[in-house]
Amino acid sequence: MLRTLRNAWKVKEIRKKLIFTFLMLVVIRIGSEIPVPGVKTDFFANFFASQENNAFGFFNAMTGGSFSSMSVLALSITPYITSSIIMQLLTIAIPKLEEMQREGEDGRKKIAEYTRYLTVGLALIESAAMAVGFGGQGLLVEYSVWSVLVAVATMTAGSAFLMWIGERITENGVGNGISIVLLFNIVSSLPTDVNTIYNVFLSGKNIGATVTIAILILAVLVAMVAFVVLLQDGERRIPVQYSKKMVGRKLVGGQSSHIPLKVNTAGVIPVIFASSIMSFPVVISQFFPVDYSTVGGHILMALNSSSWFRPEMPWYSIGLVIYLVLIVLFAYFYTSITFNPLEVANNMKKSGGFIPGIRPGKPTSEYLDKILNYLVFIGAVGLIIVSIIPIMISGLFSVGQLSFLGTSLIIIVSVTLETIKSIESQMVVRNYKGFLAD
Protein backbone atom coordinates (compact mmCIF):
# COMPACT_ATOMS: atom_id res chain seq x y z
CA MET A 1 0.00 0.00 0.00
CA LEU A 2 2.80 2.46 0.92
CA ARG A 3 4.62 1.63 -2.29
CA THR A 4 1.47 2.34 -4.30
CA LEU A 5 1.08 5.74 -2.61
CA ARG A 6 4.77 6.52 -3.12
CA ASN A 7 4.57 5.68 -6.82
CA ALA A 8 1.30 7.61 -7.19
CA TRP A 9 2.87 10.70 -5.61
CA LYS A 10 5.45 10.76 -8.42
CA VAL A 11 2.68 11.16 -11.02
CA LYS A 12 1.66 14.82 -11.36
CA GLU A 13 -2.03 14.20 -12.16
CA ILE A 14 -2.54 11.75 -9.31
CA ARG A 15 -0.51 13.94 -6.93
CA LYS A 16 -2.95 16.80 -7.61
CA LYS A 17 -5.87 14.50 -6.85
CA LEU A 18 -4.27 13.35 -3.58
CA ILE A 19 -3.63 16.96 -2.53
CA PHE A 20 -7.21 17.93 -3.43
CA THR A 21 -8.57 15.01 -1.37
CA PHE A 22 -6.38 15.98 1.60
CA LEU A 23 -7.51 19.63 1.47
CA MET A 24 -11.17 18.58 1.39
CA LEU A 25 -10.60 16.42 4.48
CA VAL A 26 -8.98 19.41 6.22
CA VAL A 27 -12.12 21.43 5.45
CA ILE A 28 -14.21 18.67 7.02
CA ARG A 29 -12.06 18.71 10.15
CA ILE A 30 -12.45 22.47 10.45
CA GLY A 31 -16.22 22.17 10.02
CA SER A 32 -16.29 19.54 12.77
CA GLU A 33 -15.05 22.19 15.22
CA ILE A 34 -17.67 24.85 14.40
CA PRO A 35 -20.64 24.54 16.79
CA VAL A 36 -24.28 24.85 15.80
CA PRO A 37 -25.55 28.31 16.84
CA GLY A 38 -27.61 28.30 20.01
CA VAL A 39 -26.74 24.80 21.29
CA LYS A 40 -24.79 23.59 24.30
CA THR A 41 -21.81 21.85 22.71
CA ASP A 42 -21.22 19.59 25.71
CA PHE A 43 -24.84 18.42 26.00
CA PHE A 44 -24.46 15.08 24.24
CA ALA A 45 -21.02 14.42 25.75
CA ASN A 46 -22.58 14.75 29.21
CA PHE A 47 -25.68 12.91 28.07
CA PHE A 48 -23.63 9.89 26.93
CA ALA A 49 -21.71 9.88 30.22
CA SER A 50 -24.94 9.81 32.25
CA GLN A 51 -26.59 7.02 30.25
CA GLU A 52 -26.20 3.28 30.70
CA ASN A 53 -26.42 2.67 26.97
CA ASN A 54 -24.45 3.59 23.86
CA ALA A 55 -27.26 3.65 21.33
CA PHE A 56 -25.64 6.64 19.65
CA GLY A 57 -22.11 5.24 19.89
CA PHE A 58 -21.75 3.94 16.33
CA PHE A 59 -23.52 7.00 14.94
CA ASN A 60 -21.09 9.26 16.81
CA ALA A 61 -18.16 7.26 15.42
CA MET A 62 -19.45 7.71 11.86
CA THR A 63 -19.58 11.47 12.42
CA GLY A 64 -16.01 11.62 13.73
CA GLY A 65 -17.21 12.92 17.11
CA SER A 66 -19.07 15.83 15.49
CA PHE A 67 -22.35 14.54 16.90
CA SER A 68 -21.26 14.53 20.56
CA SER A 69 -19.75 18.02 20.15
CA MET A 70 -22.81 19.27 18.18
CA SER A 71 -20.86 20.85 15.35
CA VAL A 72 -22.42 22.03 12.09
CA LEU A 73 -21.49 18.59 10.66
CA ALA A 74 -23.25 16.72 13.47
CA LEU A 75 -25.35 14.59 11.09
CA SER A 76 -22.31 13.85 8.90
CA ILE A 77 -23.12 11.82 5.75
CA THR A 78 -25.39 9.30 7.46
CA PRO A 79 -28.52 10.77 5.74
CA TYR A 80 -26.80 10.27 2.37
CA ILE A 81 -25.85 6.67 3.20
CA THR A 82 -29.40 5.93 4.34
CA SER A 83 -30.94 7.54 1.25
CA SER A 84 -28.55 5.61 -1.02
CA ILE A 85 -29.63 2.32 0.55
CA ILE A 86 -33.30 3.30 0.28
CA MET A 87 -32.90 4.24 -3.40
CA GLN A 88 -31.11 0.97 -4.10
CA LEU A 89 -34.01 -0.96 -2.56
CA LEU A 90 -36.58 1.15 -4.42
CA THR A 91 -34.75 0.52 -7.71
CA ILE A 92 -35.45 -3.17 -7.23
CA ALA A 93 -39.08 -2.64 -6.14
CA ILE A 94 -40.15 0.05 -8.63
CA PRO A 95 -39.93 -0.96 -12.33
CA LYS A 96 -39.64 2.66 -13.52
CA LEU A 97 -36.52 3.24 -11.40
CA GLU A 98 -35.08 -0.09 -12.52
CA GLU A 99 -35.63 0.89 -16.14
CA MET A 100 -34.04 4.28 -15.44
CA GLN A 101 -30.95 2.60 -14.02
CA ARG A 102 -30.57 0.50 -17.16
CA GLU A 103 -30.70 3.59 -19.40
CA GLY A 104 -27.02 4.20 -18.76
CA GLU A 105 -25.31 7.38 -17.59
CA ASP A 106 -28.39 9.62 -17.94
CA GLY A 107 -30.52 7.26 -15.86
CA ARG A 108 -27.89 6.97 -13.14
CA LYS A 109 -27.57 10.77 -12.99
CA LYS A 110 -31.33 11.03 -12.49
CA ILE A 111 -31.25 8.46 -9.67
CA ALA A 112 -28.32 10.34 -8.10
CA GLU A 113 -30.42 13.52 -8.21
CA TYR A 114 -33.30 11.76 -6.44
CA THR A 115 -30.82 10.50 -3.85
CA ARG A 116 -29.69 14.08 -3.13
CA TYR A 117 -33.29 15.23 -2.62
CA LEU A 118 -33.96 12.29 -0.30
CA THR A 119 -30.77 13.07 1.61
CA VAL A 120 -31.91 16.62 2.34
CA GLY A 121 -35.34 15.32 3.37
CA LEU A 122 -33.86 12.78 5.79
CA ALA A 123 -31.46 15.38 7.18
CA LEU A 124 -34.41 17.70 7.85
CA ILE A 125 -36.29 14.93 9.67
CA GLU A 126 -33.28 13.85 11.77
CA SER A 127 -32.24 17.38 12.72
CA ALA A 128 -35.83 18.34 13.58
CA ALA A 129 -36.19 15.25 15.78
CA MET A 130 -32.97 16.13 17.62
CA ALA A 131 -33.77 19.84 18.00
CA VAL A 132 -37.34 19.23 19.20
CA GLY A 133 -36.72 16.04 21.19
CA PHE A 134 -33.59 17.16 23.02
CA GLY A 135 -34.10 20.95 22.80
CA GLY A 136 -36.27 21.07 25.91
CA GLN A 137 -33.87 18.77 27.78
CA GLY A 138 -30.98 21.21 27.58
CA LEU A 139 -29.59 20.86 24.05
CA LEU A 140 -30.64 24.41 23.13
CA VAL A 141 -29.58 27.39 25.22
CA GLU A 142 -33.01 28.92 24.62
CA TYR A 143 -35.76 26.52 23.58
CA SER A 144 -37.84 28.55 21.10
CA VAL A 145 -39.18 28.20 17.58
CA TRP A 146 -36.39 30.39 16.19
CA SER A 147 -33.58 28.42 17.90
CA VAL A 148 -35.09 25.15 16.68
CA LEU A 149 -35.30 26.44 13.10
CA VAL A 150 -31.68 27.69 13.23
CA ALA A 151 -30.43 24.33 14.54
CA VAL A 152 -32.42 22.37 11.94
CA ALA A 153 -31.25 24.58 9.06
CA THR A 154 -27.62 24.47 10.20
CA MET A 155 -27.42 20.69 10.62
CA THR A 156 -29.26 20.07 7.34
CA ALA A 157 -26.94 22.43 5.49
CA GLY A 158 -23.92 20.73 7.10
CA SER A 159 -25.06 17.31 5.90
CA ALA A 160 -25.70 18.64 2.37
CA PHE A 161 -22.28 20.32 2.39
CA LEU A 162 -20.58 17.02 3.29
CA MET A 163 -22.48 15.29 0.50
CA TRP A 164 -21.21 17.96 -1.92
CA ILE A 165 -17.62 17.50 -0.69
CA GLY A 166 -17.92 13.73 -1.16
CA GLU A 167 -19.09 14.17 -4.74
CA ARG A 168 -16.25 16.63 -5.46
CA ILE A 169 -13.70 14.14 -4.10
CA THR A 170 -15.16 11.46 -6.39
CA GLU A 171 -14.83 13.79 -9.41
CA ASN A 172 -11.51 15.52 -8.67
CA GLY A 173 -9.84 13.33 -6.03
CA VAL A 174 -9.13 9.64 -5.56
CA GLY A 175 -11.60 6.88 -4.79
CA ASN A 176 -15.23 7.17 -3.74
CA GLY A 177 -15.65 10.51 -2.00
CA ILE A 178 -18.51 9.50 0.31
CA SER A 179 -16.61 6.40 1.45
CA ILE A 180 -13.45 8.44 2.08
CA VAL A 181 -15.37 11.01 4.16
CA LEU A 182 -16.85 8.17 6.23
CA LEU A 183 -13.42 6.57 6.64
CA PHE A 184 -11.89 9.90 7.70
CA ASN A 185 -14.60 10.44 10.33
CA ILE A 186 -14.02 7.02 11.86
CA VAL A 187 -10.22 7.32 11.82
CA SER A 188 -10.40 10.76 13.46
CA SER A 189 -11.77 9.06 16.59
CA LEU A 190 -8.72 6.78 16.93
CA PRO A 191 -6.82 9.00 19.42
CA THR A 192 -9.78 8.89 21.81
CA ASP A 193 -10.05 5.10 21.45
CA VAL A 194 -6.32 4.63 22.07
CA ASN A 195 -6.61 6.74 25.22
CA THR A 196 -9.57 4.64 26.37
CA ILE A 197 -7.67 1.38 25.82
CA TYR A 198 -4.67 2.75 27.70
CA ASN A 199 -6.75 3.84 30.70
CA VAL A 200 -8.64 0.52 30.91
CA PHE A 201 -5.92 -2.04 30.15
CA LEU A 202 -2.50 -0.42 30.63
CA SER A 203 -2.71 2.41 33.14
CA GLY A 204 -1.25 1.58 36.55
CA LYS A 205 0.36 -1.72 35.47
CA ASN A 206 4.04 -2.56 35.89
CA ILE A 207 6.34 -2.56 32.85
CA GLY A 208 6.20 -6.34 32.30
CA ALA A 209 2.40 -6.48 32.46
CA THR A 210 2.08 -3.38 30.27
CA VAL A 211 4.30 -4.85 27.54
CA THR A 212 2.51 -8.21 27.64
CA ILE A 213 -0.98 -6.67 27.48
CA ALA A 214 0.10 -4.27 24.71
CA ILE A 215 1.46 -7.18 22.63
CA LEU A 216 -1.79 -9.13 23.14
CA ILE A 217 -3.89 -6.12 22.09
CA LEU A 218 -1.78 -5.56 18.98
CA ALA A 219 -1.99 -9.28 18.12
CA VAL A 220 -5.79 -9.19 18.38
CA LEU A 221 -5.98 -6.06 16.21
CA VAL A 222 -3.67 -7.52 13.54
CA ALA A 223 -5.64 -10.78 13.53
CA MET A 224 -8.94 -8.90 13.15
CA VAL A 225 -7.60 -6.73 10.32
CA ALA A 226 -6.25 -9.82 8.51
CA PHE A 227 -9.59 -11.59 8.98
CA VAL A 228 -11.55 -8.61 7.63
CA VAL A 229 -9.22 -8.36 4.61
CA LEU A 230 -9.84 -12.04 3.84
CA LEU A 231 -13.56 -11.55 4.35
CA GLN A 232 -13.72 -8.54 2.02
CA ASP A 233 -11.43 -9.90 -0.73
CA GLY A 234 -12.48 -13.56 -0.58
CA GLU A 235 -14.42 -14.82 -3.59
CA ARG A 236 -15.49 -18.01 -5.31
CA ARG A 237 -14.76 -17.99 -9.05
CA ILE A 238 -17.24 -19.99 -11.08
CA PRO A 239 -15.61 -21.05 -14.41
CA VAL A 240 -17.53 -20.16 -17.57
CA GLN A 241 -16.80 -21.52 -21.05
CA TYR A 242 -18.12 -19.85 -24.23
CA SER A 243 -18.84 -22.08 -27.20
CA LYS A 244 -17.42 -21.32 -30.65
CA LYS A 245 -19.72 -20.08 -33.41
CA MET A 246 -19.46 -18.95 -37.02
CA VAL A 247 -19.66 -15.20 -37.68
CA GLY A 248 -19.42 -14.71 -41.43
CA ARG A 249 -16.47 -16.85 -42.50
CA LYS A 250 -14.72 -16.71 -39.14
CA LEU A 251 -14.97 -19.02 -36.16
CA VAL A 252 -15.18 -16.87 -33.01
CA GLY A 253 -15.72 -17.57 -29.33
CA GLY A 254 -14.33 -20.38 -27.26
CA GLN A 255 -12.99 -18.08 -24.53
CA SER A 256 -12.84 -19.05 -20.88
CA SER A 257 -13.98 -16.69 -18.17
CA HIS A 258 -15.40 -16.81 -14.65
CA ILE A 259 -18.14 -15.37 -12.46
CA PRO A 260 -16.65 -13.85 -9.27
CA LEU A 261 -18.95 -14.45 -6.30
CA LYS A 262 -17.71 -12.59 -3.24
CA VAL A 263 -17.84 -14.30 0.14
CA ASN A 264 -19.18 -11.15 1.79
CA THR A 265 -21.61 -10.29 -0.97
CA ALA A 266 -23.63 -7.82 1.10
CA GLY A 267 -20.67 -5.93 2.57
CA VAL A 268 -21.38 -4.11 5.82
CA ILE A 269 -25.07 -3.49 5.01
CA PRO A 270 -26.50 -6.41 7.10
CA VAL A 271 -24.73 -5.19 10.25
CA ILE A 272 -25.90 -1.60 9.69
CA PHE A 273 -29.51 -2.75 9.11
CA ALA A 274 -29.49 -5.05 12.15
CA SER A 275 -27.90 -2.40 14.39
CA SER A 276 -30.39 0.23 13.21
CA ILE A 277 -33.40 -1.97 13.94
CA MET A 278 -32.06 -2.98 17.36
CA SER A 279 -31.17 0.57 18.39
CA PHE A 280 -34.28 2.28 17.00
CA PRO A 281 -36.51 1.59 20.08
CA VAL A 282 -33.61 2.54 22.37
CA VAL A 283 -33.04 5.84 20.56
CA ILE A 284 -36.76 6.69 20.61
CA SER A 285 -36.89 5.96 24.36
CA GLN A 286 -34.35 8.74 24.97
CA PHE A 287 -37.04 11.30 24.16
CA PHE A 288 -39.24 10.04 27.02
CA PRO A 289 -38.72 9.13 30.67
CA VAL A 290 -38.28 5.34 30.98
CA ASP A 291 -38.54 3.21 34.11
CA TYR A 292 -35.99 0.44 33.58
CA SER A 293 -37.49 -1.64 36.40
CA THR A 294 -40.61 -2.35 34.31
CA VAL A 295 -41.04 -5.00 31.63
CA GLY A 296 -40.65 -2.38 28.89
CA GLY A 297 -37.47 -1.14 30.49
CA HIS A 298 -36.03 -4.67 30.61
CA ILE A 299 -36.87 -5.15 26.91
CA LEU A 300 -35.08 -1.92 26.03
CA MET A 301 -32.03 -3.05 28.01
CA ALA A 302 -32.04 -6.39 26.17
CA LEU A 303 -32.14 -4.59 22.81
CA ASN A 304 -29.19 -2.40 23.81
CA SER A 305 -25.80 -3.83 22.81
CA SER A 306 -24.10 -2.23 25.82
CA SER A 307 -26.08 -4.62 28.07
CA TRP A 308 -24.73 -7.75 26.41
CA PHE A 309 -21.93 -9.85 27.90
CA ARG A 310 -22.31 -8.05 31.23
CA PRO A 311 -21.50 -10.59 33.97
CA GLU A 312 -23.82 -8.88 36.46
CA MET A 313 -26.88 -9.14 34.17
CA PRO A 314 -26.42 -12.09 31.76
CA TRP A 315 -30.15 -12.37 30.96
CA TYR A 316 -30.00 -9.22 28.84
CA SER A 317 -27.74 -11.04 26.36
CA ILE A 318 -30.87 -12.65 24.90
CA GLY A 319 -30.95 -9.58 22.67
CA LEU A 320 -27.69 -10.77 21.12
CA VAL A 321 -29.52 -13.78 19.64
CA ILE A 322 -32.00 -11.46 17.91
CA TYR A 323 -29.10 -9.37 16.61
CA LEU A 324 -27.32 -12.39 15.11
CA VAL A 325 -30.51 -13.65 13.46
CA LEU A 326 -31.10 -10.21 11.92
CA ILE A 327 -27.56 -10.12 10.47
CA VAL A 328 -28.06 -13.48 8.76
CA LEU A 329 -31.52 -12.55 7.46
CA PHE A 330 -30.37 -9.22 6.05
CA ALA A 331 -27.32 -10.85 4.47
CA TYR A 332 -29.60 -13.17 2.49
CA PHE A 333 -32.15 -10.42 1.79
CA TYR A 334 -29.64 -7.87 0.48
CA THR A 335 -27.84 -10.46 -1.63
CA SER A 336 -31.15 -11.64 -3.14
CA ILE A 337 -31.98 -8.13 -4.41
CA THR A 338 -28.50 -7.36 -5.76
CA PHE A 339 -27.67 -10.67 -7.48
CA ASN A 340 -30.19 -12.60 -9.56
CA PRO A 341 -28.93 -16.12 -10.47
CA LEU A 342 -31.75 -16.63 -13.00
CA GLU A 343 -30.89 -13.42 -14.86
CA VAL A 344 -27.18 -14.33 -14.91
CA ALA A 345 -27.98 -17.83 -16.20
CA ASN A 346 -30.23 -16.45 -18.96
CA ASN A 347 -27.60 -13.92 -20.04
CA MET A 348 -24.99 -16.66 -20.18
CA LYS A 349 -27.27 -18.84 -22.29
CA LYS A 350 -27.96 -16.01 -24.75
CA SER A 351 -24.23 -15.36 -25.22
CA GLY A 352 -23.37 -19.06 -25.62
CA GLY A 353 -21.76 -19.43 -22.21
CA PHE A 354 -22.05 -22.37 -19.85
CA ILE A 355 -20.53 -23.69 -16.63
CA PRO A 356 -18.58 -26.91 -17.35
CA GLY A 357 -20.61 -29.89 -16.18
CA ILE A 358 -23.81 -27.84 -15.70
CA ARG A 359 -26.54 -27.55 -18.33
CA PRO A 360 -27.50 -24.00 -19.43
CA GLY A 361 -30.73 -22.40 -18.22
CA LYS A 362 -32.50 -23.46 -15.05
CA PRO A 363 -29.83 -26.00 -13.90
CA THR A 364 -27.23 -23.20 -14.09
CA SER A 365 -29.50 -20.88 -12.09
CA GLU A 366 -30.03 -23.55 -9.42
CA TYR A 367 -26.29 -24.24 -9.26
CA LEU A 368 -25.46 -20.54 -8.82
CA ASP A 369 -28.20 -20.17 -6.21
CA LYS A 370 -26.79 -23.12 -4.23
CA ILE A 371 -23.25 -21.74 -4.30
CA LEU A 372 -24.49 -18.25 -3.44
CA ASN A 373 -26.47 -19.45 -0.40
CA TYR A 374 -23.38 -21.23 0.87
CA LEU A 375 -21.20 -18.14 0.41
CA VAL A 376 -23.77 -15.80 1.99
CA PHE A 377 -23.87 -17.95 5.12
CA ILE A 378 -20.07 -17.95 5.40
CA GLY A 379 -20.02 -14.16 4.89
CA ALA A 380 -22.74 -13.66 7.52
CA VAL A 381 -20.80 -15.76 10.03
CA GLY A 382 -17.72 -13.65 9.28
CA LEU A 383 -19.70 -10.45 9.88
CA ILE A 384 -21.03 -11.90 13.14
CA ILE A 385 -17.50 -12.68 14.38
CA VAL A 386 -16.22 -9.20 13.55
CA SER A 387 -19.23 -7.40 15.06
CA ILE A 388 -19.40 -9.49 18.26
CA ILE A 389 -15.75 -9.03 19.37
CA PRO A 390 -16.03 -5.30 20.24
CA ILE A 391 -19.41 -5.88 21.93
CA MET A 392 -17.86 -8.65 24.00
CA ILE A 393 -14.89 -6.47 24.98
CA SER A 394 -17.24 -3.62 25.87
CA GLY A 395 -19.45 -5.84 28.05
CA LEU A 396 -16.76 -7.83 29.85
CA PHE A 397 -14.36 -4.95 30.51
CA SER A 398 -16.77 -1.96 30.50
CA VAL A 399 -14.60 -0.27 27.89
CA GLY A 400 -17.38 1.58 26.11
CA GLN A 401 -17.78 2.06 22.38
CA LEU A 402 -14.56 1.57 20.38
CA SER A 403 -15.01 3.26 17.02
CA PHE A 404 -12.32 1.34 15.10
CA LEU A 405 -13.60 -2.19 15.79
CA GLY A 406 -16.56 -4.18 14.53
CA THR A 407 -18.54 -2.50 11.77
CA SER A 408 -16.11 0.43 11.69
CA LEU A 409 -13.19 -1.92 11.05
CA ILE A 410 -14.98 -3.44 8.06
CA ILE A 411 -15.58 0.07 6.69
CA ILE A 412 -11.95 1.08 7.28
CA VAL A 413 -10.54 -2.00 5.54
CA SER A 414 -12.99 -2.03 2.62
CA VAL A 415 -12.64 1.70 1.87
CA THR A 416 -8.84 1.53 2.15
CA LEU A 417 -8.66 -1.43 -0.26
CA GLU A 418 -11.12 0.27 -2.62
CA THR A 419 -9.11 3.53 -2.62
CA ILE A 420 -5.78 1.76 -3.22
CA LYS A 421 -7.30 -0.16 -6.13
CA SER A 422 -8.67 3.11 -7.54
CA ILE A 423 -5.20 4.72 -7.39
CA GLU A 424 -3.63 1.65 -9.02
CA SER A 425 -6.22 1.66 -11.82
CA GLN A 426 -5.57 5.37 -12.49
CA MET A 427 -1.83 4.64 -12.71
CA VAL A 428 -2.48 1.78 -15.15
CA VAL A 429 -4.68 4.02 -17.34
CA ARG A 430 -1.98 6.69 -17.35
CA ASN A 431 0.66 4.13 -18.36
CA TYR A 432 -1.50 2.97 -21.26
CA LYS A 433 -2.04 6.56 -22.38
CA GLY A 434 1.69 7.20 -22.22
CA PHE A 435 2.39 4.07 -24.26
CA LEU A 436 -0.14 5.06 -26.94
CA ALA A 437 1.22 8.61 -27.04
CA ASP A 438 4.70 7.27 -27.71
Secondary structure, DSSP 4 states (H G I P E B T S, - for coil): -HHHHHHHHTSHHHHHHHHHHHHHHHHHHHHTTSBPTTB-TTHHHHHHHH-S--TTHHHHHHTTTTTTTTBTTTTTTHHHHHHHHHHHHHHHH-HHHHHHHTT-HHHHHHHHHHHHHHHHHHHHHHHHHHHHHHIIIIIBSS-SHHHHHHHHHHHHHHHHHHHHHHHHHHHHSSS-HHHHHHHHHHHTTHHHHHHHHIIIIITT--HHHHHHHHHHHHHHHHHHHHHHHHHHH-EEEEEEEE-EEEETTEEEE--EEEEEEETTTTTTHHHHHHHHHHHHHHHHHTTS---TTSHHHHHHHHH-GGGTT-TT-GGGGHHHHHHHHHHHHHHHHHHHHH--HHHHHHHHHHTTEE-TTS-TTHHHHHHHHHHHHHHHHHHHHHHHHHHHHHHHHHHHH-----TTSTHHHHHHHHHHHHHHHHHHHHHHHHHHHHHHH-
